[in-house]
Amino acid sequence: MGTLNGKSASIRLLRDEDFQRLCGLASEVHRLKSGVRFLIQAARLVAKHQDSESIEMLVRCASMLGESTVLPERTGHGTFELTAEDLADSPDAGDIDVDNIPRPSIG
């Protein structure tokens, strides 16, 4: 992981594998948050109305949350590499004159 610090923002650079894992975990948290919200509403309903239907709804919400499977995580994409054929199609693709790339002035 790396960090690029600019004047207006900081940008984090992650490996694709790490990004996919974090994205999967964020989706899982969002899904659990919705389930917990339903569970809290069912518990409030039982607090107000202690009938068998309300209690059954609370038990179902709790069991659904506990039985839900973990979402799968993606492994990401393969690495990008230029083949010899790609380089042959574009003769100057591998020749980059680094010294002549315009750069912002400092100061």
Backbone hydrogen bonds in HBPLUS format (Angstrom, degrees):
<---DONOR---> <-ACCEPTOR-->    atom                        ^
c    i                          cat <-CA-CA->   ^        H-A-AA   ^      H-
h    n   atom  resd res      DA  || num        DHA   H-A  angle D-A-AA Bond
n    s   type  num  typ     dist DA aas  dist angle  dist       angle   num
A0002-GLY N   A0013-LEU O   2.95 MM  11  4.92 152.6  2.02 134.4 142.2     1
A0013-LEU N   A0002-GLY O   2.78 MM  11  4.92 168.9  1.79 139.9 142.4     2
A0004-LEU N   A0011-ILE O   2.76 MM   7  5.02 162.8  1.79 151.5 157.6     3
A0011-ILE N   A0004-LEU O   2.78 MM   7  5.02 165.5  1.80 150.3 155.3     4
A0006-GLY N   A0009-ALA O   2.79 MM   3  5.22 154.6  1.86 157.7 166.1     5
A0018-ASP N   A0015-ARG O   3.08 MM   3  5.30 117.2  2.49 101.8 116.2     6
A0019-PHE N   A0015-ARG O   2.96 MM   4  6.27 159.8  2.00 156.3 162.6     7
A0020-GLN N   A0016-ASP O   2.89 MM   4  6.09 164.8  1.91 155.6 158.8     8
A0021-ARG N   A0017-GLU O   3.11 MM   4  6.29 153.0  2.19 141.0 148.3     9
A0022-LEU N   A0018-ASP O   2.95 MM   4  6.20 163.6  1.98 151.9 155.8    10
A0023-CYS N   A0019-PHE O   2.84 MM   4  6.03 157.3  1.89 152.2 159.1    11
A0024-GLY N   A0020-GLN O   2.95 MM   4  6.11 154.3  2.01 142.8 149.5    12
A0025-LEU N   A0021-ARG O   2.95 MM   4  6.21 155.4  2.01 148.7 155.5    13
A0026-ALA N   A0022-LEU O   2.91 MM   4  6.11 154.8  1.98 146.2 153.0    14
A0027-SER N   A0023-CYS O   3.04 MM   4  6.29 153.3  2.11 144.3 151.1    15
A0028-GLU N   A0024-GLY O   2.99 MM   4  6.22 151.7  2.07 143.1 151.1    16
A0029-VAL N   A0025-LEU O   2.92 MM   4  6.19 157.6  1.97 150.5 156.0    17
A0030-HIS N   A0026-ALA O   3.02 MM   4  6.23 159.4  2.06 146.3 151.7    18
A0031-ARG N   A0027-SER O   2.97 MM   4  6.21 156.1  2.03 146.2 152.5    19
A0032-LEU N   A0028-GLU O   2.90 MM   4  6.14 163.0  1.93 152.5 157.2    20
A0033-LYS N   A0029-VAL O   2.86 MM   4  5.98 152.5  1.94 147.4 155.5    21
A0034-SER N   A0030-HIS O   3.20 MM   4  6.48 152.1  2.28 143.3 149.0    22
A0035-GLY N   A0031-ARG O   3.13 MM   4  6.47 156.3  2.19 145.7 152.2    23
A0036-VAL N   A0032-LEU O   2.82 MM   4  6.08 158.3  1.87 156.0 161.4    24
A0037-ARG N   A0033-LYS O   3.03 MM   4  6.19 148.2  2.13 140.6 149.3    25
A0038-PHE N   A0034-SER O   3.17 MM   4  6.52 153.6  2.24 147.2 152.6    26
A0039-LEU N   A0035-GLY O   3.02 MM   4  6.28 154.3  2.09 144.4 152.0    27
A0040-ILE N   A0036-VAL O   2.89 MM   4  6.14 156.1  1.95 151.5 156.7    28
A0041-GLN N   A0037-ARG O   3.08 MM   4  6.33 158.3  2.13 145.4 151.3    29
A0042-ALA N   A0038-PHE O   2.95 MM   4  6.19 155.4  2.01 148.8 155.4    30
A0043-ALA N   A0039-LEU O   2.94 MM   4  6.19 151.8  2.02 144.7 152.7    31
A0044-ARG N   A0040-ILE O   2.92 MM   4  6.20 153.3  1.99 148.9 155.9    32
A0045-LEU N   A0041-GLN O   2.98 MM   4  6.22 148.2  2.09 141.3 150.3    33
A0046-VAL N   A0042-ALA O   2.99 MM   4  6.31 151.9  2.07 145.6 152.5    34
A0047-ALA N   A0043-ALA O   2.97 MM   4  6.23 149.1  2.07 143.1 151.8    35
A0048-LYS N   A0044-ARG O   3.09 MM   4  6.39 145.9  2.21 143.2 151.1    36
A0049-HIS N   A0045-LEU O   2.78 MM   4  5.87 170.9  1.78 156.6 159.9    37
A0055-ILE N   A0051-ASP O   3.17 MM   4  6.46 163.4  2.20 153.8 158.6    38
A0056-GLU N   A0052-SER O   2.91 MM   4  6.01 154.1  1.98 143.0 150.6    39
A0057-MET N   A0053-GLU O   2.98 MM   4  6.20 152.0  2.06 143.2 150.4    40
A0058-LEU N   A0054-SER O   3.03 MM   4  6.33 155.6  2.09 147.4 153.5    41
A0059-VAL N   A0055-ILE O   2.99 MM   4  6.25 160.9  2.02 151.2 156.0    42
A0060-ARG N   A0056-GLU O   2.91 MM   4  6.13 158.1  1.96 148.5 154.7    43
A0061-CYS N   A0057-MET O   2.91 MM   4  6.12 161.8  1.94 150.6 155.3    44
A0062-ALA N   A0058-LEU O   2.99 MM   4  6.17 162.9  2.02 149.7 154.5    45
A0063-SER N   A0059-VAL O   2.92 MM   4  6.10 157.4  1.97 147.3 153.8    46
A0064-MET N   A0060-ARG O   2.85 MM   4  5.97 156.6  1.90 150.2 156.8    47
A0065-LEU N   A0061-CYS O   3.07 MM   4  6.21 156.8  2.12 145.9 151.6    48
A0066-GLY N   A0062-ALA O   3.06 MM   4  6.25 154.8  2.13 143.0 150.0    49
A0067-GLU N   A0063-SER O   2.87 MM   4  5.94 144.4  2.00 145.4 154.5    50
A0068-SER N   A0064-MET O   3.12 MM   4  6.00 121.4  2.48 137.7 148.4    51
A0087-LEU N   A0083-THR O   3.09 MM   4  6.44 158.9  2.13 152.1 157.3    52
A0088-ALA N   A0084-ALA O   2.94 MM   4  6.12 143.4  2.08 139.6 149.9    53
A0089-ASP N   A0085-GLU O   3.06 MM   4  6.32 144.4  2.19 145.1 153.5    54
A0093-ALA N   A0090-SER O   3.08 MM   3  5.39 169.0  2.10 122.1 122.8    55
A0095-ASP N   A0092-ASP O   3.24 MM   3  5.15 148.8  2.35  98.4 107.6    56
A0100-ASN N   A0097-ASP O   3.17 MM   3  5.73 150.0  2.26 112.8 120.6    57
A0101-ILE N   A0098-VAL O   3.43 MM   3  5.55 168.4  2.44 111.3 111.0    58
